[in-house]
Amino acid sequence: MNQTKLLALVDRLLESDELEIKLFSRLPPRRLLEHIDISRIELYWITERTANNSVAPNLDKLMKIISLPADSNEIIIMDGFEWLIELHGNDKILNFLNDLSDNLQGTSKRLVIPLDALNFEKTWLSRFKKVIKHVNLDFNTDDVEVFEEKPAIINVADSEQNRIEFDLGVDGMPRLSMLSRLPKIGFTNSLLVKRILQWRRMGLDVSEVEPALNYDSEDAYALYSVIEEKVRRVVELENYLYHHKDKIDVKEFTTSLFRIKQLTGIDELEKKYYSN
C-alpha cells in the first residue's frame, strides 16, 4: 500500500466516531496535516529527532506505546514498518511481532501493518504471515482493502466538505478554487482544520494560520479571516495570470505563480497586473 492510499485509509477510518486511531508514521506532523485531520488521532512520528509527537525507532519504546491500555476500540497503524526491518533485521522484527501478538491477545485492539510483499523473500514473508495470523485483525474491511494493491482502493466520501476536485496548473499543482467563506457563527477548530487541509491540497502555504489551532474561538477566527482574505486575493491573481498567460513571459509567470502559492508579495502583484 503506497503512502497516498494509506492516508486515504486513515481519512476513511476517521469517519467513524467509535474508533480510536493510533498512527505511527515516518512523515512529520506538518506533512500529515496536508492529508488528514491529525487532531483526531494519536500520532507518533518515528524519527531520530527529538520533537513533539516523536518516538525513536526503538522496538522496546514502540512496544510500550502500543501496549498501553485503550478505553475503546483502537486501530493501530504501523506505517514505515519496512524501515524498522532495515534497522533491526528480520529476526528481531519477527521476535517483536511475536511479543506484540502476545500483548494484543484478548484485547479489542486491531493492528494494520502496510507492506509491499514484493520487497521480501518468500521464506521470510511466510514466517511473517505465521506470526501476524495471531494478531487481531478482524475489523470490518467491507469497504476498505488493506493489504492488496488495487486501483481505487478507497472510496472517500464525495461530499463537498470532504473532497474537492482540482484542475492542474502548469506547475503540476492544483489550480486555486474560491471556497465558501466560513461564518463566525458555528466556527470550530474542526472546521478550521478542514479548511487548512483544503488550502494545502491546492498547494497553498497557509502555515501563517496554523497558530490559530491553539487560540480561543474569537482570536482563531480573527486570524483565519485575515488568511481567508489573502487566499481570496491570490485566487483572483492566479485566475488573472492564466487568463493573460500568452502575454506574460514564462519566467515571470512561473515566479509570480510561486509567490501566489506562498501568499507573498500580494500587494506588489496586484499593483503590477491590475494597474495595466
N, C-alpha and C positions, 0 to 999 in steps of 0.2 A: 504494500500500500504506500503510495507516494505521499509527500507532505500535504499537498492540497486536499487529497481525499481524506486523509486522517483528520485534518482540521474541519472538513465538512462533516465528518462523523461526529466530532465533538460538538459542533454547532447544532447538529440534529439531536443529539442526546440532551442538549440544554433545553430543548422544547418541553421536556418532562420535568415537572416540579417534584417528582417523587425520587429523583436520583441525585446523589451526591457524587461529583466528579473530581477525581484526583489525577492531575496530569503531570507527568514527568516529561520534560521536553528539552532538547538541545537549543531550541530557539529562545532568545531572551524575551522577557515580557513585552517590550516595546514592539518587537516583530509580531508577536502573537496577537497584540491588540489590533492589528490590521485585519485580522480574520475572525476572531471570536471575542465574546464578552468575558474577559478574564476575571471580572469582579464576581462572577458566579461560580468559579471553580477554585479548588485548592491547587495552586500552581507551584511547581518546583522546577527551577531552571538548572539542569545538570551541567555544571561548569566548574572549572578550577578557580574561577574568580570568586571573590567574596562580595556579594551583593544581596539586595533584598530578594527573597524567594529563591535564593540559590542553594544548591546542595552539591557537594563534591561527588564525583563518580566512584564513591566508595560503597562497596556492596553491603557492608555492615550498617552504614548510615541509611542506605536505601531500604534495607530490610526493616530497620527500626521504624521508619516513617510509614511504610506500607502496612506494618503490623499494628499500628495504632488503632484502638477501638473506634468503630463508626456507629453513629446514632441511628442511621437509616441505611437503605440500600446504597451501596457505594460501588462505583465503577472506577477502577484504577487503570490508566492508560500509560504504558511504558514506551514512550517514543525514544528513539535513539538507542535501542537495545543492541543493535549491531555494533555500535561504537563501544558499548560496555564489553562485548565479546572480544573486540580487538584489544581492549585494555587489559582484560583479566584472563583471557584464554578460554577455550571451550570447556575444559574440565571444571574450572572454578565456577563458570556460569551455570553448568548443569547442577553442581552442588548447591549453588544459590537458589536455583529453581526448585530443587528437592526440598530445601528448608522452607522456602516460600510456600510450597504446596502444603506442607505440614501446618504452617501458621494460618493459612486461609481455610483449612479444612473445617467444616462445620459453621463457617461464618456466612453472612449474606453478601460478602464482597465478591466482585467479579473482576477478573484481570484480562486486559487486552494487550497483547504484545504484537505490534505490527512488524512483520518480517517479510523479506523477499526470499522465497525458498531457493531461487536460482543462485543466490550468493553463498550457499552452503553445500558441503559434500553430503551425499545421500546417507552415509553412515551416521554422521553427526546429527543430521536432520531427523533420522529415525529415532535416535536416542532422545533428542529434544521432544519429539512428539509423545514418547512414552512417559516423559516427565510431566508435560503440561496436561495430559489427559486427566490428571488428578486434581487440577485446579478448576475451581468453579467458574464455568463459562456459560452457564445455562440461561443467560438473559435473552430477552426477546430480540431476535435479529430478523424478523419477518421483512422489515423494510430496509435493513442495512446489511450489506455484505461486508464482513470484517476482514477476512483473510484472503479473499480471492481478488485478483486484479482484473476488473472488467470495466468496460465503458459505463458511464452514468451509474456509478455505484450508489451515490447518494441522491435522493430526491428532496432537496431542501425546499422548505415552504415557499410558495410562489407569491406571497403577499408583497405589496409594495414596501412594507415596513422591513421585511426580512431580506428581500432580494431586489436588486436594481440592475437592469441590463445596460451596458455602456457600449457606445461605438468607440473604436480605437482611433487615436490620433496618429500623426506622422511619427511621433516618438515611441509608438508602441504602447503607450499608456491610454487608459480610457479617456474619452472626451468628457469635459465637465458638464454636469447637469444642474439645473436650477431646482433645488429641493424646496419643498414647502417649509415655511417658517414655523418654528416651534413656539407656541404661545407661552407666556409666562405662567398662566394658569395651567396647572397639571404638569409643569416641567419637573422632571425627576432625574436622578442620577442615571437610571437605566436608559432613559431616552437620550441623555447626553452621550452615553457610551455608544448607543446605536448610531447616533449622528456622526460621531468621530469615526466609527468604522466605515460608514458610507463615504465620508470625505476621503479617508485614507484609500479606499478602494478605487477612487478616482485619481489617485496619485498625488493628492494634496498633502503638504506638510502642515499639519494643524497642531503641532506639538505645543504651540502657544496656548491652546485651550485646555491642555491636559491638567494643569493645576486646579482647574475648576472641579475636577472629580473629588477633590478634598475640601472644597469650600461649602459653606452653608448654601441653601437654595437661592437666597437673594443674590449673593455675590457670584455664585456659579452662573446664574442666568445673565448677570451683567457682563461677565467675561464672554460667555457664549454669544451674546448679542453682538459684541464687537467683532468676533471672528466670523459670525454669520454674515455680517455686512461686508467684511473683506472678501469672503467667498463669493458673495453675490457680485461684487465688482470684478473679481478675476474671471468669473464665468462669462460676463459680458465682454471682457477683454479678449478672452480666448475665442469667443464667437466672432469678434471683430477681426482677429488675426486670420482665422480660417476663411472668413468671407473675402478678405483682401489678400489672400495668400499669394496670388500671382503677381502682386505689386510690391511684395516685400522681399528683400534679399534673404536667401536661405539661412545664412549665418545669423542675421538679425532675428529672423523668425524663430530659430531654434533657441537663441539666447533669451528672447522675450518669453517664449513658452516655458522655459525653465524657471524664470523669475516668477511667472504666474503661478506655477505649481508650488513654489516656495513661499508664496504670499509676500513677496518683497518688491519694493520699488513700484507699488501700485500707483501712487500719485504721479510719478515720473512717466510711467507707461500711458496713463490716461491723458496726460498733457501732450505727450508725443503723438499719440494716434488720434485722439478726439479733436485736437485743435486743427488738424489738417482738413 
